[in-house]
Amino acid sequence: MRHLSEEKRQLILAAALECFLHSGPKKTSMGQVARIAGLATGGIYLYYRDKDHLVQETALQFAEVHRLRVRDILDSPEAADEKLRAYVLERFDVWEKLSGPGLVEFTAAVLKSSGESLQKDTENWFRSIEGLLTEGVRTKLFRRLDVKRDAEIFLLAIMGFFPMPGLANPNRPGRAQLLKLVEWFIEQWRS
């Protein structure tokens, strides 16, 4: 049996992600992915049986990398306010990375491959934020809050920074404005 290089596999996945975000999985050919990866088209088929397999593996890897980063943030020994900042900014950075004409199609592939839905993803956001606020209250970092209500209000407040896939908003506020909003909430909860 032929030994397959993990380095080449990662090159293919990175090239596929770039192509899928730019053109969408449907309009991306295996040849385009191969060119960006610096491989012959046939070489991709040693790793992935067809384009659907490549889309699925790219989406799974993307979702898994993000899931691990989020878990590392939530499990870190940092204070709840630091974790909240890091968590929201990580989500924002991922959202920023997922820009391009192929966003809607690739987002659907990520959600399908990970078994997620937009509703389930939103519920995960809520549980994570609720957990961080609860931790902040338990450690006496946050004083004035109703955890469930404030988690919901916080999530609603930041959603404008994360528009639905396919809804372009050239005037969408950026990372610095998001951080200001997070800081404002943290200040309210500390007082």
N, C-alpha and C positions, 0 to 999 in steps of 0.2 A: 504494500500500500504506500502511496506517495505521501510524504510529509508536507503538510500545508503550513505556510508561514503565518504566524499570528500578526507579524508586522504588515504583511500584504493584506491580510483580512481587515486590519484597522485602516489601512490606506483606502481600501475599497469602500468601507463604511463611511469614512470621512468624505470621500468623493461623492458617494451616493447622497449623503445628507446635503451637501452643497447643491447638487443637481436637483434634488427633490424640492428644496426650498426655493430654488430659482424658477424651475419650470413645472414643478408638480410631478409626482410619480408617473402619471399617465403619459406625459409628454417627454419624459426622460427615457433615452435609449440606453441599453447596456454599453453601447459604443461610447456614448458621452461619459459615462461613469469611468470606463476603462481609460479614456484619454486623460481625464483629470487625475486618475490614480497612477498614470504612467505605465499601464499594463496593456497587453493585448486583450481584446474582447473575450477571446476564448479562455483566457486565464481567470476571468471572473466566474465562469461556469465551473471551475474546479472548486470554488467556494460556495456558490449559490446556484441552485438548480435552474432558477428562472427569476424574472424581475419581481414577481410577487414575493418570492422567498427573500430577495434582497430588500424589498420595501419593508417586509415584516421584521427582518433582523435589524435593519437600520432604526426602525421605530422602537423596537424593543431595547436596543442599546441606548438610544437617546433617553427613553423613559427611565431605564435602570440607572444610568449615570446621574440623572437629575434626582431620582428617588434616594440614592445613596448620599448625595450632597445634602439633601434636606434632612435625612436621618442624622447625619453627622452634626448638623447645626442643632437640631432638636435635642440630641443626646449629649451635647457638649456641656462642660462644667460652667460655662459662662452664665452671667446673670440673665434673667428673663428678658430684660429690655434689650440687651445685646443680641440675644437669640432672635427676638422679634425683628429687630433691624436686619440682621443677617438673613433670616428666613424670607422676609418680604423682598429684599434686594436680590436674593438668589432667584426667586420666582420672576422678578422683573427682568433680570439679566437673561434668563432662559427665554422669556417672552420676546425680548429684543432680538435674540438670536434667531428666533422663529419668525423672521420677517422675510418677505419676498412674495412674488406672485403665486408660488406653490404652497403657501402657508395653509390654506384651508384644506387642501387635499392631504398634505403631510400630517397636519394636526389630526385629521380623521383617522389616518393610518396609525398614529401613535396611540390614540385613544382606543382604537379597535385592538391593537396588538397588546396593550397593557390591560385590556378588560375594563377600562375606565369609560366613563361618560362625562360630559361637561358637568352634569349634576353631581355625580360622585366626586369629581375633582373639586367642585365647590364645597361639598361636604367635608372633604379632607382638609381643605383650607380652613374651614370653620373650626373643625376639631383641633387642628394644630394651633390656631390662634387662641382658642378657648383654653387649651392646655397651657400655653405660655402665660396667659393672663392669670390662670389659677396658680401657676408656679410663682408668679410675681406677687400675688396676694399671700401665698403660703410663706414666702421668704420676707414678707413685709416690705418689699420694694414698691408695690402698688398698694394704695390705700383706698382711694375713692372709686369703686366700680362695682357694677353688677355684671359678673363675668359673662353670662349668656348674652345679655342685652348689648354690652360693650363690644363683645366679639362680633356680633351681627352688625352693629353700627360701623365698627372699624372695617370690616370686610366690605360693606356697602360703600364706604368712603374711598377705599383704594381701588375699587373695581374699574373706575374710569381710566386707570393707568394700564388696564389689561383688557382692551376691547375684544369683542368676539372676533374670531378668525373671519377674515374677509371684509370686515368693516374698517376701511382705512380712515384714519383721522390724522391729517397732517398737523393739526394743532394740539395733538395729545401731549400732555405734560410729560416731562422726562424724569430721569432718575433723581436729580437734585430736588425736584418738586415733591416727588414721592417721599424722599427722606425727610423733607420738612414736615410733611403731613404725619409721618410716623412719629417724628420727634414731638409734634404738637400733642398727639394722643398720649405719648409716654409722659409728657409733662403734666397733662391733666390727671392721669392715673396716679402720679406720684404725690400730687398736692392734697 
